[in-house]
Amino acid sequence: MGLPSPQVMDFTTLRAVVNDLRDRILPSRFEKAQQADGQTLQLGFRTLKGMVWLELSWRADCPRLVQIPAPPKQGSGSTLAQQTQHSLRQLALVAIEQQDFERVVCFDFASRPGDPVQRRLVLELMGRHSNLLLLDEERRVTALGRQVRDHQSRVRPISTGDLYVPPPPLQGHPPSLDEGFERWRDRLSLVPLPLRKALQQTYQGISPALARQLAGPLLKRSVEELSDPEWTQLHNQWRQWLHCLGEGRFNLQLSGDSNYRVWGNQATVDQSCSAPIQPISLMLGRFYSDQLQARELQRHSDDLRQRLVQAKQREQLQLQEQTER
């Protein structure tokens, strides 16, 4: 049995990474682009403290934006890497934007801070619809991770030369601290659904992982079955999550398997430890690297095991034939 897929990078995780990167790499000078595989681009930026490498992946089962340790030289000759290298050469990264509760991050590049934006790199982390797009100053697509043909999407086909059109707007209400308890509860209780579905269908930015973190064992219960104390407990968690978003307070908490969370009160390390805390984007980069390497090793192991079984069966068949002769 294969290893489970690593937790999908949702809106909350993406917000934590964007906040972290804004603080540490803006502004910085673009230096290097290389493609680790067909669905992953690695970008090197020169800051006052040295090089910082980012990994942008539109891989369907694990789309992500993370920081990585300096990677080995690889894939610099790929078409996308060459186009990115040529377009961003001698430009500075001046802004990293994530709008509302979208899983879309825009990297703005200009000659220097304060100058007009000349290039924009857009990373859309939306499961199998994930993509990476390089735009010129007129917001036309000059390169992209994957072209979307008319027969693949009637809503939003996109290819080189097209004017960039953002993804369709999110459904549901944007979560807000200004919303009172009664109004929040009424919205979730409007239709008798399991709490998991009610959260995800009513509000924007609620991933399966976040719903599990918010509701815990209540997740599979119907909204009609929740008691007043359980509603209060859930609302407290809800407001804690929103406070973390508003204040930019994030910390990575690994659960020991393929899951994690980036918000809450639990510290990531012992505060008495003198070792410096790594940036959350770099810790997530190591987490995803470990998870993907483990899955790849498991895949190779399963493939080798299957080949050995097939070879054994062939040997036994040949032995049986020899014996019969």
Secondary structure, 3 states (H helix, E strand, C coil): CCCCCCCCCCHHHHHHHHHHHHHHHCCEEEEEEEEEECCEEEEEEEECCEEEEEEEECCCCCCEEEEECCCCCCCCCCHHHHHHHHHHCCCEEEEEEECCCCCEEEEEEECCCCCCCCEEEEEECCHHHCEEEEECCCCEEEEECCCECCCCCCCCCECCCCECCCCCCCCCECCCCCCCHHHHHHHHCCCCCEHHHHHHHHECCCCHHHHHHHHHHHCCCEHHHCCHHHHHHHHHHHHHHHHHHHHCCCCCEECCCCCEECCCCCCCCCCCCCCCCCCHHHHHHHHHHHHHHHHHHHHHHHHHHHHHHHHHHHHHHHHHHHHHC
